[in-house]
Amino acid sequence: MTGNTHKKTQLERSQETRERITAAAITVLRRKGFAGFRVADVATEAGVSRGAQTHHFPSKRELVLAVFATVFNQASEASRARIAGIQPSDDVIDAILVDAAEFFLSPDFPMGLDMLGAAERDPELRDAVSESARATRSLVEQMWVNLLVARGLPRPDAEDLLWLIFSAIRGLSVRMLWQFDNDRFERLKRITYRAACDLYEKKQSGIHLKIAEQAPKRGILQ
């Protein structure tokens, strides 16, 4: 009797090994930081030979770039799924806050900061890392802006609102790296939410008022 077990191709096995090495590198970077990052530790963590690791990632730079791309792609995929699932009746300000908090409070955000800082000493790595970050996070931010525009905000106002929320949560997340105070973080997140809602409502009220002022006058005084 012939089984239906799929025999993996060489390409599939190669891709699995590459992903295992990348995942191991992420684990090592989270544990030791960029300063303590050693490719030999990655091979051990992944359970592969140094030769197999070198075959997929000939240099430390290529491995670091793969890690950075993987981390940002995963975060962006989660954000895109969240945006796609938002309904017209949903609180878009709360959704943006949740998205920002999940990204900036993830264990990969401080790792990314560490890698960005290290990349400053390597212009080629710095440019590649910066481009990877722009290519992923800029897309997510643009999707949020487009959603706010669809809700009636002019694009400049939508961009201001997104900058306000992301900048506040990013700043709080960085502060939490050396002064962890979750109660304060949640309290300030609520303050950020109220400030963003106020701005959102004022901008929408201004739009409705302008539309009313520009509408053709009707009645006995027309």
C-alpha positions in Angstrom: 0.0 0.0 0.0 1.4 3.3 -1.1 1.3 6.1 1.5 0.5 9.7 0.8 3.4 11.1 2.8 4.9 14.1 1.0 8.6 13.8 0.4 10.2 17.2 0.8 12.1 18.6 -2.1 15.7 19.9 -1.7 14.3 23.4 -2.0 11.8 22.9 0.8 14.5 21.4 3.1 16.8 24.2 2.3 14.1 26.8 3.1 13.3 25.0 6.4 17.0 25.1 7.4 17.2 28.8 6.5 14.2 29.6 8.6 15.5 27.5 11.5 18.8 29.4 11.5 17.0 32.7 11.3 14.8 31.8 14.3 17.9 30.7 16.2 19.6 34.0 15.5 16.5 35.9 16.8 16.7 33.8 20.0 20.4 34.5 20.5 20.0 38.2 19.8 17.1 38.4 22.3 19.2 36.6 24.9 22.6 38.2 24.4 22.1 41.4 22.4 24.1 42.4 19.4 27.3 42.9 21.4 27.2 39.3 22.5 26.0 37.9 19.2 28.2 35.1 17.8 27.4 33.1 14.7 28.7 29.9 16.4 26.0 30.3 19.0 23.4 30.5 16.3 24.5 27.2 14.7 24.4 25.5 18.1 21.0 26.9 18.8 19.7 25.9 15.4 21.2 22.4 15.6 23.0 22.8 12.3 26.6 22.6 11.4 28.7 25.7 10.8 29.0 24.7 7.2 25.2 24.6 6.8 24.9 28.0 8.4 27.6 29.5 6.2 26.0 28.0 3.2 22.8 30.0 3.9 24.4 33.0 5.4 28.0 33.5 4.3 28.5 36.5 6.6 27.3 37.8 9.9 25.9 40.9 8.2 23.7 38.7 6.0 22.4 36.8 9.0 21.7 40.0 10.9 19.8 41.5 7.9 17.7 38.3 7.6 16.8 38.6 11.3 15.8 42.2 10.9 13.7 41.6 7.8 12.0 38.6 9.5 11.2 40.5 12.7 9.8 43.5 10.9 7.9 41.4 8.3 6.2 39.4 11.1 5.2 42.6 12.9 3.9 44.1 9.7 1.9 41.1 8.8 0.1 41.2 12.2 -0.6 45.0 11.7 -1.9 44.4 8.1 -4.2 41.6 9.4 -5.5 43.9 12.2 -6.2 46.8 9.7 -7.9 44.4 7.3 -10.3 43.2 10.0 -11.4 46.6 11.2 -15.2 47.3 10.7 -16.8 50.7 10.1 -18.2 50.7 13.6 -14.8 49.9 15.3 -12.9 52.4 17.3 -10.0 53.2 15.0 -8.0 55.2 17.6 -8.1 52.3 20.0 -7.0 49.9 17.2 -4.0 52.1 16.3 -3.0 52.3 20.0 -3.2 48.5 20.3 -1.1 48.1 17.2 1.5 50.5 18.4 1.7 49.0 21.8 2.1 45.5 20.5 4.9 46.5 18.1 6.8 48.8 20.5 6.4 46.6 23.6 7.4 43.4 21.8 10.7 41.7 22.7 11.9 42.4 19.2 11.6 46.2 19.4 14.6 46.7 21.9 16.5 44.1 19.9 15.9 46.2 16.8 17.1 49.3 18.6 20.2 47.5 19.6 20.8 46.4 16.0 20.2 49.9 14.7 22.7 51.3 17.2 25.3 48.7 16.2 24.6 49.4 12.5 25.7 53.0 12.9 29.3 51.7 13.0 28.8 49.8 9.7 27.4 52.1 6.9 26.5 49.3 4.6 24.6 47.5 7.4 23.0 50.7 8.6 21.6 51.5 5.1 20.3 48.0 4.6 18.7 47.9 8.1 17.1 51.3 7.6 15.7 50.4 4.3 14.2 47.2 5.7 12.5 49.2 8.4 11.2 51.8 6.0 9.9 49.1 3.6 7.8 47.4 6.3 6.7 49.9 8.9 6.1 52.7 6.3 3.7 50.4 4.5 1.8 49.8 7.8 1.7 53.5 8.7 0.4 54.3 5.2 -2.4 51.8 5.6 -3.4 53.4 8.9 -3.4 56.8 7.3 -5.5 55.5 4.4 -8.0 54.1 6.9 -8.2 57.5 8.7 -8.7 59.2 5.4 -11.5 56.8 4.6 -13.1 57.9 7.9 -13.2 61.5 6.6 -9.9 63.0 7.8 -7.7 65.0 5.3 -4.4 63.2 4.7 -2.2 65.8 6.6 -4.5 65.5 9.7 -4.5 61.7 9.4 -0.7 61.7 9.3 -0.5 64.1 12.3 -2.9 61.8 14.3 -0.8 58.7 13.5 2.4 60.5 14.4 0.9 61.6 17.7 -0.1 58.1 18.7 3.0 56.2 17.4 5.4 58.8 18.9 3.8 58.7 22.3 3.8 54.9 22.5 7.3 54.6 21.1 8.6 57.1 23.7 6.8 55.3 26.5 8.2 52.0 25.3 11.7 53.2 25.3 11.3 54.6 28.8 10.1 51.2 29.9 13.4 49.7 28.9 15.1 51.2 32.0 12.1 52.1 34.2 9.4 49.4 34.0 6.2 50.7 35.4 3.2 49.0 33.7 0.6 50.9 35.7 2.0 54.3 34.6 2.4 53.0 31.0 -1.3 52.1 30.9 -2.3 55.3 32.5 -0.4 57.4 30.0 -1.7 55.2 27.2 -5.2 56.2 28.2 -4.2 59.8 28.3 -2.8 59.4 24.8 -6.0 57.8 23.7 -8.1 60.7 25.0 -5.8 63.2 23.4 -6.0 61.4 20.1 -9.7 61.1 20.3 -10.1 64.8 21.0 -7.9 65.6 18.0 -9.8 63.2 15.8 -13.2 64.6 16.8 -12.1 68.2 16.4 -10.8 67.5 12.9 -14.0 65.7 11.9 -16.1 68.5 13.5 -14.1 71.1 11.5 -14.7 69.2 8.3 -18.5 69.0 9.0 -18.6 72.7 9.8 -16.8 73.6 6.7 -19.1 71.4 4.6 -22.1 73.1 6.2 -20.7 76.6 5.5 -20.0 75.8 1.9 -23.3 74.1 1.3 -25.8 76.2 -0.9 -28.0 78.3 1.3 -31.7 77.5 1.2 -34.7 79.4 2.5 -36.2 82.8 2.4 -32.8 84.6 2.7 -31.4 82.8 -0.4 
